[in-house]
């Protein structure tokens, strides 16, 4: 593990250089980065026509979806597509010959892309927070530290969750469809479609125990100051529990699945 961690900076740096080489793709990613703001437009229309829900104002929705935009682009769930493509093409064979486990190759590749992307997105969001009167976050040193930890946990959970689902490719060609179904259901439980506070009680109760909220809703709610100490502790406990669960599932699936792998191209 020490050797793997030592290799991480070089691998991330290499992935960053690759990402900056394809500037057109970076520009396209920046344009699609603000996709969550479509939900903001929907909610602003609802507020304008029927008034804001209890406990929420127009500024709250602005603050929520600005932070959700950052979390949407910070998650590591995109690795599932690279895993699936490499399994289909046979390129996974090349990764298996390298001294670093494929999981770390995909993880550092995604981190490198996120570094390039966030250097463009974060300044834009900070500027918006300074210029738009409705954006307001109760910032304090303790809250900043907690939000940073929640964001790191969100990335780790989403990365392991996606990587675990990607291993379905050892048994089936329907990896992408399984993932789309899983995340389609999760979009309601993550707080992306709507803040969980506005969801029905049964859905909100279920979402508090599922991994999707860890990947988006929890850091956003924490940043907005809508969680007390007990709720914050519960959110971290659930996230760490799912992190351990997906780590175990990944190890078991990899151990049994890689024995079935047969390259058909590459």
MODELLER restraints for C-alpha pairs under 7 A, 6 or more apart:
rsr = mdl.restraints
at = mdl.atoms
rsr.add(forms.Gaussian(group=physical.xy_distance, feature=features.Distance(at['CA:4:A'], at['CA:100:A']), mean=6.72, stdev=0.5))
rsr.add(forms.Gaussian(group=physical.xy_distance, feature=features.Distance(at['CA:8:A'], at['CA:108:A']), mean=6.62, stdev=0.5))
rsr.add(forms.Gaussian(group=physical.xy_distance, feature=features.Distance(at['CA:11:A'], at['CA:108:A']), mean=5.86, stdev=0.5))
rsr.add(forms.Gaussian(group=physical.xy_distance, feature=features.Distance(at['CA:12:A'], at['CA:108:A']), mean=4.92, stdev=0.5))
rsr.add(forms.Gaussian(group=physical.xy_distance, feature=features.Distance(at['CA:12:A'], at['CA:109:A']), mean=6.27, stdev=0.5))
rsr.add(forms.Gaussian(group=physical.xy_distance, feature=features.Distance(at['CA:12:A'], at['CA:111:A']), mean=6.24, stdev=0.5))
rsr.add(forms.Gaussian(group=physical.xy_distance, feature=features.Distance(at['CA:12:A'], at['CA:112:A']), mean=4.79, stdev=0.5))
rsr.add(forms.Gaussian(group=physical.xy_distance, feature=features.Distance(at['CA:13:A'], at['CA:112:A']), mean=6.48, stdev=0.5))
rsr.add(forms.Gaussian(group=physical.xy_distance, feature=features.Distance(at['CA:15:A'], at['CA:108:A']), mean=6.93, stdev=0.5))
rsr.add(forms.Gaussian(group=physical.xy_distance, feature=features.Distance(at['CA:15:A'], at['CA:109:A']), mean=5.01, stdev=0.5))
rsr.add(forms.Gaussian(group=physical.xy_distance, feature=features.Distance(at['CA:15:A'], at['CA:112:A']), mean=4.64, stdev=0.5))
rsr.add(forms.Gaussian(group=physical.xy_distance, feature=features.Distance(at['CA:15:A'], at['CA:113:A']), mean=6.58, stdev=0.5))
rsr.add(forms.Gaussian(group=physical.xy_distance, feature=features.Distance(at['CA:16:A'], at['CA:112:A']), mean=4.24, stdev=0.5))
rsr.add(forms.Gaussian(group=physical.xy_distance, feature=features.Distance(at['CA:16:A'], at['CA:113:A']), mean=5.81, stdev=0.5))
rsr.add(forms.Gaussian(group=physical.xy_distance, feature=features.Distance(at['CA:16:A'], at['CA:115:A']), mean=6.94, stdev=0.5))
rsr.add(forms.Gaussian(group=physical.xy_distance, feature=features.Distance(at['CA:16:A'], at['CA:116:A']), mean=6.31, stdev=0.5))
rsr.add(forms.Gaussian(group=physical.xy_distance, feature=features.Distance(at['CA:19:A'], at['CA:113:A']), mean=5.60, stdev=0.5))
rsr.add(forms.Gaussian(group=physical.xy_distance, feature=features.Distance(at['CA:19:A'], at['CA:116:A']), mean=6.95, stdev=0.5))
rsr.add(forms.Gaussian(group=physical.xy_distance, feature=features.Distance(at['CA:20:A'], at['CA:116:A']), mean=6.99, stdev=0.5))
rsr.add(forms.Gaussian(group=physical.xy_distance, feature=features.Distance(at['CA:26:A'], at['CA:117:A']), mean=6.83, stdev=0.5))
rsr.add(forms.Gaussian(group=physical.xy_distance, feature=features.Distance(at['CA:33:A'], at['CA:73:A']), mean=6.45, stdev=0.5))
rsr.add(forms.Gaussian(group=physical.xy_distance, feature=features.Distance(at['CA:34:A'], at['CA:69:A']), mean=6.17, stdev=0.5))
rsr.add(forms.Gaussian(group=physical.xy_distance, feature=features.Distance(at['CA:36:A'], at['CA:65:A']), mean=6.73, stdev=0.5))
rsr.add(forms.Gaussian(group=physical.xy_distance, feature=features.Distance(at['CA:36:A'], at['CA:68:A']), mean=7.00, stdev=0.5))
rsr.add(forms.Gaussian(group=physical.xy_distance, feature=features.Distance(at['CA:36:A'], at['CA:69:A']), mean=5.58, stdev=0.5))
rsr.add(forms.Gaussian(group=physical.xy_distance, feature=features.Distance(at['CA:37:A'], at['CA:65:A']), mean=6.27, stdev=0.5))
rsr.add(forms.Gaussian(group=physical.xy_distance, feature=features.Distance(at['CA:37:A'], at['CA:69:A']), mean=6.98, stdev=0.5))
rsr.add(forms.Gaussian(group=physical.xy_distance, feature=features.Distance(at['CA:39:A'], at['CA:193:A']), mean=6.78, stdev=0.5))
rsr.add(forms.Gaussian(group=physical.xy_distance, feature=features.Distance(at['CA:40:A'], at['CA:61:A']), mean=6.71, stdev=0.5))
rsr.add(forms.Gaussian(group=physical.xy_distance, feature=features.Distance(at['CA:40:A'], at['CA:62:A']), mean=6.92, stdev=0.5))
rsr.add(forms.Gaussian(group=physical.xy_distance, feature=features.Distance(at['CA:40:A'], at['CA:65:A']), mean=6.01, stdev=0.5))
rsr.add(forms.Gaussian(group=physical.xy_distance, feature=features.Distance(at['CA:44:A'], at['CA:58:A']), mean=6.76, stdev=0.5))
rsr.add(forms.Gaussian(group=physical.xy_distance, feature=features.Distance(at['CA:52:A'], at['CA:58:A']), mean=6.99, stdev=0.5))
rsr.add(forms.Gaussian(group=physical.xy_distance, feature=features.Distance(at['CA:59:A'], at['CA:134:A']), mean=4.23, stdev=0.5))
rsr.add(forms.Gaussian(group=physical.xy_distance, feature=features.Distance(at['CA:59:A'], at['CA:135:A']), mean=5.91, stdev=0.5))
rsr.add(forms.Gaussian(group=physical.xy_distance, feature=features.Distance(at['CA:62:A'], at['CA:134:A']), mean=6.47, stdev=0.5))
rsr.add(forms.Gaussian(group=physical.xy_distance, feature=features.Distance(at['CA:62:A'], at['CA:135:A']), mean=5.98, stdev=0.5))
rsr.add(forms.Gaussian(group=physical.xy_distance, feature=features.Distance(at['CA:63:A'], at['CA:135:A']), mean=4.82, stdev=0.5))
rsr.add(forms.Gaussian(group=physical.xy_distance, feature=features.Distance(at['CA:63:A'], at['CA:136:A']), mean=6.24, stdev=0.5))
rsr.add(forms.Gaussian(group=physical.xy_distance, feature=features.Distance(at['CA:64:A'], at['CA:220:A']), mean=6.54, stdev=0.5))
rsr.add(forms.Gaussian(group=physical.xy_distance, feature=features.Distance(at['CA:67:A'], at['CA:220:A']), mean=5.86, stdev=0.5))
rsr.add(forms.Gaussian(group=physical.xy_distance, feature=features.Distance(at['CA:68:A'], at['CA:216:A']), mean=6.70, stdev=0.5))
rsr.add(forms.Gaussian(group=physical.xy_distance, feature=features.Distance(at['CA:68:A'], at['CA:220:A']), mean=6.33, stdev=0.5))
rsr.add(forms.Gaussian(group=physical.xy_distance, feature=features.Distance(at['CA:71:A'], at['CA:216:A']), mean=5.72, stdev=0.5))
rsr.add(forms.Gaussian(group=physical.xy_distance, feature=features.Distance(at['CA:72:A'], at['CA:216:A']), mean=7.00, stdev=0.5))
rsr.add(forms.Gaussian(group=physical.xy_distance, feature=features.Distance(at['CA:74:A'], at['CA:114:A']), mean=6.75, stdev=0.5))
rsr.add(forms.Gaussian(group=physical.xy_distance, feature=features.Distance(at['CA:74:A'], at['CA:155:A']), mean=6.57, stdev=0.5))
rsr.add(forms.Gaussian(group=physical.xy_distance, feature=features.Distance(at['CA:75:A'], at['CA:154:A']), mean=6.79, stdev=0.5))
rsr.add(forms.Gaussian(group=physical.xy_distance, feature=features.Distance(at['CA:75:A'], at['CA:155:A']), mean=4.88, stdev=0.5))
rsr.add(forms.Gaussian(group=physical.xy_distance, feature=features.Distance(at['CA:75:A'], at['CA:158:A']), mean=5.83, stdev=0.5))
rsr.add(forms.Gaussian(group=physical.xy_distance, feature=features.Distance(at['CA:75:A'], at['CA:215:A']), mean=6.81, stdev=0.5))
rsr.add(forms.Gaussian(group=physical.xy_distance, feature=features.Distance(at['CA:76:A'], at['CA:110:A']), mean=6.73, stdev=0.5))
rsr.add(forms.Gaussian(group=physical.xy_distance, feature=features.Distance(at['CA:76:A'], at['CA:155:A']), mean=5.71, stdev=0.5))
rsr.add(forms.Gaussian(group=physical.xy_distance, feature=features.Distance(at['CA:76:A'], at['CA:158:A']), mean=5.44, stdev=0.5))
rsr.add(forms.Gaussian(group=physical.xy_distance, feature=features.Distance(at['CA:76:A'], at['CA:159:A']), mean=4.44, stdev=0.5))
rsr.add(forms.Gaussian(group=physical.xy_distance, feature=features.Distance(at['CA:77:A'], at['CA:158:A']), mean=5.45, stdev=0.5))
rsr.add(forms.Gaussian(group=physical.xy_distance, feature=features.Distance(at['CA:77:A'], at['CA:159:A']), mean=5.37, stdev=0.5))
rsr.add(forms.Gaussian(group=physical.xy_distance, feature=features.Distance(at['CA:77:A'], at['CA:162:A']), mean=5.00, stdev=0.5))
rsr.add(forms.Gaussian(group=physical.xy_distance, feature=features.Distance(at['CA:79:A'], at['CA:106:A']), mean=6.36, stdev=0.5))
rsr.add(forms.Gaussian(group=physical.xy_distance, feature=features.Distance(at['CA:79:A'], at['CA:110:A']), mean=6.78, stdev=0.5))
rsr.add(forms.Gaussian(group=physical.xy_distance, feature=features.Distance(at['CA:79:A'], at['CA:162:A']), mean=6.59, stdev=0.5))
rsr.add(forms.Gaussian(group=physical.xy_distance, feature=features.Distance(at['CA:79:A'], at['CA:163:A']), mean=6.68, stdev=0.5))
rsr.add(forms.Gaussian(group=physical.xy_distance, feature=features.Distance(at['CA:80:A'], at['CA:162:A']), mean=5.33, stdev=0.5))
rsr.add(forms.Gaussian(group=physical.xy_distance, feature=features.Distance(at['CA:80:A'], at['CA:163:A']), mean=5.87, stdev=0.5))
rsr.add(forms.Gaussian(group=physical.xy_distance, feature=features.Distance(at['CA:80:A'], at['CA:166:A']), mean=5.06, stdev=0.5))
rsr.add(forms.Gaussian(group=physical.xy_distance, feature=features.Distance(at['CA:83:A'], at['CA:166:A']), mean=5.96, stdev=0.5))
rsr.add(forms.Gaussian(group=physical.xy_distance, feature=features.Distance(at['CA:84:A'], at['CA:166:A']), mean=6.31, stdev=0.5))
rsr.add(forms.Gaussian(group=physical.xy_distance, feature=features.Distance(at['CA:84:A'], at['CA:169:A']), mean=6.50, stdev=0.5))
rsr.add(forms.Gaussian(group=physical.xy_distance, feature=features.Distance(at['CA:84:A'], at['CA:175:A']), mean=6.85, stdev=0.5))
rsr.add(forms.Gaussian(group=physical.xy_distance, feature=features.Distance(at['CA:86:A'], at['CA:92:A']), mean=5.03, stdev=0.5))
rsr.add(forms.Gaussian(group=physical.xy_distance, feature=features.Distance(at['CA:87:A'], at['CA:169:A']), mean=6.92, stdev=0.5))
rsr.add(forms.Gaussian(group=physical.xy_distance, feature=features.Distance(at['CA:89:A'], at['CA:264:A']), mean=6.97, stdev=0.5))
rsr.add(forms.Gaussian(group=physical.xy_distance, feature=features.Distance(at['CA:89:A'], at['CA:265:A']), mean=5.36, stdev=0.5))
rsr.add(forms.Gaussian(group=physical.xy_distance, feature=features.Distance(at['CA:89:A'], at['CA:266:A']), mean=5.71, stdev=0.5))
rsr.add(forms.Gaussian(group=physical.xy_distance, feature=features.Distance(at['CA:90:A'], at['CA:263:A']), mean=4.59, stdev=0.5))
rsr.add(forms.Gaussian(group=physical.xy_distance, feature=features.Distance(at['CA:90:A'], at['CA:264:A']), mean=5.70, stdev=0.5))
rsr.add(forms.Gaussian(group=physical.xy_distance, feature=features.Distance(at['CA:90:A'], at['CA:265:A']), mean=4.72, stdev=0.5))
rsr.add(forms.Gaussian(group=physical.xy_distance, feature=features.Distance(at['CA:90:A'], at['CA:266:A']), mean=4.58, stdev=0.5))
rsr.add(forms.Gaussian(group=physical.xy_distance, feature=features.Distance(at['CA:91:A'], at['CA:266:A']), mean=5.19, stdev=0.5))
rsr.add(forms.Gaussian(group=physical.xy_distance, feature=features.Distance(at['CA:93:A'], at['CA:263:A']), mean=6.62, stdev=0.5))
rsr.add(forms.Gaussian(group=physical.xy_distance, feature=features.Distance(at['CA:95:A'], at['CA:102:A']), mean=5.77, stdev=0.5))
rsr.add(forms.Gaussian(group=physical.xy_distance, feature=features.Distance(at['CA:96:A'], at['CA:102:A']), mean=6.43, stdev=0.5))
rsr.add(forms.Gaussian(group=physical.xy_distance, feature=features.Distance(at['CA:129:A'], at['CA:135:A']), mean=5.40, stdev=0.5))
rsr.add(forms.Gaussian(group=physical.xy_distance, feature=features.Distance(at['CA:137:A'], at['CA:223:A']), mean=6.51, stdev=0.5))
rsr.add(forms.Gaussian(group=physical.xy_distance, feature=features.Distance(at['CA:137:A'], at['CA:224:A']), mean=5.37, stdev=0.5))
rsr.add(forms.Gaussian(group=physical.xy_distance, feature=features.Distance(at['CA:138:A'], at['CA:224:A']), mean=6.48, stdev=0.5))
rsr.add(forms.Gaussian(group=physical.xy_distance, feature=features.Distance(at['CA:138:A'], at['CA:225:A']), mean=6.23, stdev=0.5))
rsr.add(forms.Gaussian(group=physical.xy_distance, feature=features.Distance(at['CA:147:A'], at['CA:219:A']), mean=5.82, stdev=0.5))
rsr.add(forms.Gaussian(group=physical.xy_distance, feature=features.Distance(at['CA:147:A'], at['CA:222:A']), mean=6.37, stdev=0.5))
rsr.add(forms.Gaussian(group=physical.xy_distance, feature=features.Distance(at['CA:147:A'], at['CA:223:A']), mean=6.06, stdev=0.5))
rsr.add(forms.Gaussian(group=physical.xy_distance, feature=features.Distance(at['CA:150:A'], at['CA:219:A']), mean=5.38, stdev=0.5))
rsr.add(forms.Gaussian(group=physical.xy_distance, feature=features.Distance(at['CA:151:A'], at['CA:219:A']), mean=6.04, stdev=0.5))
rsr.add(forms.Gaussian(group=physical.xy_distance, feature=features.Distance(at['CA:153:A'], at['CA:239:A']), mean=6.84, stdev=0.5))
rsr.add(forms.Gaussian(group=physical.xy_distance, feature=features.Distance(at['CA:154:A'], at['CA:214:A']), mean=5.45, stdev=0.5))
rsr.add(forms.Gaussian(group=physical.xy_distance, feature=features.Distance(at['CA:154:A'], at['CA:215:A']), mean=4.17, stdev=0.5))
rsr.add(forms.Gaussian(group=physical.xy_distance, feature=features.Distance(at['CA:154:A'], at['CA:216:A']), mean=6.82, stdev=0.5))
rsr.add(forms.Gaussian(group=physical.xy_distance, feature=features.Distance(at['CA:155:A'], at['CA:215:A']), mean=6.65, stdev=0.5))
rsr.add(forms.Gaussian(group=physical.xy_distance, feature=features.Distance(at['CA:157:A'], at['CA:215:A']), mean=6.74, stdev=0.5))
rsr.add(forms.Gaussian(group=physical.xy_distance, feature=features.Distance(at['CA:157:A'], at['CA:242:A']), mean=6.95, stdev=0.5))
rsr.add(forms.Gaussian(group=physical.xy_distance, feature=features.Distance(at['CA:157:A'], at['CA:243:A']), mean=5.23, stdev=0.5))
rsr.add(forms.Gaussian(group=physical.xy_distance, feature=features.Distance(at['CA:158:A'], at['CA:215:A']), mean=6.01, stdev=0.5))
rsr.add(forms.Gaussian(group=physical.xy_distance, feature=features.Distance(at['CA:160:A'], at['CA:246:A']), mean=5.98, stdev=0.5))
rsr.add(forms.Gaussian(group=physical.xy_distance, feature=features.Distance(at['CA:160:A'], at['CA:247:A']), mean=6.56, stdev=0.5))
rsr.add(forms.Gaussian(group=physical.xy_distance, feature=features.Distance(at['CA:161:A'], at['CA:246:A']), mean=5.95, stdev=0.5))
rsr.add(forms.Gaussian(group=physical.xy_distance, feature=features.Distance(at['CA:164:A'], at['CA:246:A']), mean=6.74, stdev=0.5))
rsr.add(forms.Gaussian(group=physical.xy_distance, feature=features.Distance(at['CA:164:A'], at['CA:249:A']), mean=6.77, stdev=0.5))
rsr.add(forms.Gaussian(group=physical.xy_distance, feature=features.Distance(at['CA:164:A'], at['CA:250:A']), mean=4.91, stdev=0.5))
rsr.add(forms.Gaussian(group=physical.xy_distance, feature=features.Distance(at['CA:165:A'], at['CA:179:A']), mean=6.63, stdev=0.5))
rsr.add(forms.Gaussian(group=physical.xy_distance, feature=features.Distance(at['CA:166:A'], at['CA:175:A']), mean=6.19, stdev=0.5))
rsr.add(forms.Gaussian(group=physical.xy_distance, feature=features.Distance(at['CA:167:A'], at['CA:253:A']), mean=6.63, stdev=0.5))
rsr.add(forms.Gaussian(group=physical.xy_distance, feature=features.Distance(at['CA:167:A'], at['CA:254:A']), mean=6.81, stdev=0.5))
rsr.add(forms.Gaussian(group=physical.xy_distance, feature=features.Distance(at['CA:168:A'], at['CA:175:A']), mean=5.71, stdev=0.5))
rsr.add(forms.Gaussian(group=physical.xy_distance, feature=features.Distance(at['CA:169:A'], at['CA:175:A']), mean=5.52, stdev=0.5))
rsr.add(forms.Gaussian(group=physical.xy_distance, feature=features.Distance(at['CA:170:A'], at['CA:257:A']), mean=5.35, stdev=0.5))
rsr.add(forms.Gaussian(group=physical.xy_distance, feature=features.Distance(at['CA:170:A'], at['CA:258:A']), mean=6.96, stdev=0.5))
rsr.add(forms.Gaussian(group=physical.xy_distance, feature=features.Distance(at['CA:170:A'], at['CA:260:A']), mean=6.41, stdev=0.5))
rsr.add(forms.Gaussian(group=physical.xy_distance, feature=features.Distance(at['CA:170:A'], at['CA:261:A']), mean=6.06, stdev=0.5))
rsr.add(forms.Gaussian(group=physical.xy_distance, feature=features.Distance(at['CA:186:A'], at['CA:212:A']), mean=5.70, stdev=0.5))
rsr.add(forms.Gaussian(group=physical.xy_distance, feature=features.Distance(at['CA:187:A'], at['CA:193:A']), mean=6.24, stdev=0.5))
rsr.add(forms.Gaussian(group=physical.xy_distance, feature=features.Distance(at['CA:189:A'], at['CA:207:A']), mean=4.81, stdev=0.5))
rsr.add(forms.Gaussian(group=physical.xy_distance, feature=features.Distance(at['CA:189:A'], at['CA:212:A']), mean=5.97, stdev=0.5))
rsr.add(forms.Gaussian(group=physical.xy_distance, feature=features.Distance(at['CA:189:A'], at['CA:213:A']), mean=6.18, stdev=0.5))
rsr.add(forms.Gaussian(group=physical.xy_distance, feature=features.Distance(at['CA:190:A'], at['CA:212:A']), mean=4.48, stdev=0.5))
rsr.add(forms.Gaussian(group=physical.xy_distance, feature=features.Distance(at['CA:190:A'], at['CA:213:A']), mean=4.10, stdev=0.5))
rsr.add(forms.Gaussian(group=physical.xy_distance, feature=features.Distance(at['CA:190:A'], at['CA:215:A']), mean=6.99, stdev=0.5))
rsr.add(forms.Gaussian(group=physical.xy_distance, feature=features.Distance(at['CA:190:A'], at['CA:216:A']), mean=5.78, stdev=0.5))
rsr.add(forms.Gaussian(group=physical.xy_distance, feature=features.Distance(at['CA:190:A'], at['CA:217:A']), mean=5.44, stdev=0.5))
rsr.add(forms.Gaussian(group=physical.xy_distance, feature=features.Distance(at['CA:191:A'], at['CA:213:A']), mean=6.50, stdev=0.5))
rsr.add(forms.Gaussian(group=physical.xy_distance, feature=features.Distance(at['CA:191:A'], at['CA:216:A']), mean=6.72, stdev=0.5))
rsr.add(forms.Gaussian(group=physical.xy_distance, feature=features.Distance(at['CA:191:A'], at['CA:217:A']), mean=4.90, stdev=0.5))
rsr.add(forms.Gaussian(group=physical.xy_distance, feature=features.Distance(at['CA:196:A'], at['CA:204:A']), mean=5.76, stdev=0.5))
rsr.add(forms.Gaussian(group=physical.xy_distance, feature=features.Distance(at['CA:207:A'], at['CA:213:A']), mean=6.31, stdev=0.5))
rsr.add(forms.Gaussian(group=physical.xy_distance, feature=features.Distance(at['CA:209:A'], at['CA:238:A']), mean=6.44, stdev=0.5))
rsr.add(forms.Gaussian(group=physical.xy_distance, feature=features.Distance(at['CA:211:A'], at['CA:239:A']), mean=6.53, stdev=0.5))
rsr.add(forms.Gaussian(group=physical.xy_distance, feature=features.Distance(at['CA:211:A'], at['CA:242:A']), mean=6.22, stdev=0.5))
rsr.add(forms.Gaussian(group=physical.xy_distance, feature=features.Distance(at['CA:214:A'], at['CA:239:A']), mean=5.56, stdev=0.5))
rsr.add(forms.Gaussian(group=physical.xy_distance, feature=features.Distance(at['CA:218:A'], at['CA:235:A']), mean=6.66, stdev=0.5))
rsr.add(forms.Gaussian(group=physical.xy_distance, feature=features.Distance(at['CA:221:A'], at['CA:227:A']), mean=6.55, stdev=0.5))
